[in-house]
Amino acid sequence: MVVPTVAVLAGGLSHERDVSLRSGRRLSAALRSQGLTVEEWDTDGGLLDRLRSERPDAAVVALHGGEGENGSVQTVLEMLQVPYVGTSSQGCRRAWDKPTAKALLEQAGFATPDWVVLPHSTFRELGAQAVLDAIVDHLGLPLILKPDQGGSALGTQVVRDASELPTAMVGCFAYGDTVLAERYVEGVEVAVTVIERDGGPEALPAVEIVPESGVYNYTARYTAGLTNFFAPARISEESAKAVGELAVGAHRLLGLRDISRTDAIVDADGTVQFLEVNSSPGLTETSTVPMAIESSGASLGGVFADLVSRAISRTA
């Protein structure tokens, strides 16, 4: 039996480089535990030459942010016909753009908090304060600001008072030229992992997220001890079924593949509200995907070894 060689692509040059390297290291160790030959490749200017000269049997995209989630690296792999685990370039582009994902889910009948999207130029041309006042009038307070593209909650800030809005907006624009302002919804925050198996996409048990600060920002995501996680989530059976249906729905509607993670809120009325979806979710020690996999009775290495086999068979 020939043991496949797998290249785990991690690192890169995005703001999420460190998180990606952590994900890559953990995933590599998990795949090696399954008997696979694994190489860890930092994604840099030498990637194309290396893919040609050291062509792996399959690649796993463990990149977060930038080229790893906006479809760029996936396009390169597709051009070179290298099998890879993860969503296609087209699906990545749909998921990467948060307003697009929200609009498609809303059109399909799923609930999502009201939002507006505005580029930095609008604030310059129409007057920052006037635009900020209009946002508050339209969405009310509190609200949450986030870059329209990106991950790991970088630039994401909760605004509870109008006086906080200018500073929060500046912080958000540090990570992108367009801001998504969204009505803040109180409730139980959950992350739902979807894995594709022979029977199709399947939602794993939801993971409940309870940050000590009340906001699941970058620091709360990746600093051990700052967030409490419950897997499975402490929600009703009805809500658990609904968040699973939402996650599978997002996976299918956006054309995602192999694995994805949907973030949602179960509000006080029990309504499940879609927040965003991630086509290349984190796999660090504090990431929710490994927790969901463990909660389902599976192992990280076993799940990804199966996804590697599926990727190779797609191009066989």
Disulfide bonds with the S-S distance in Angstrom:
none
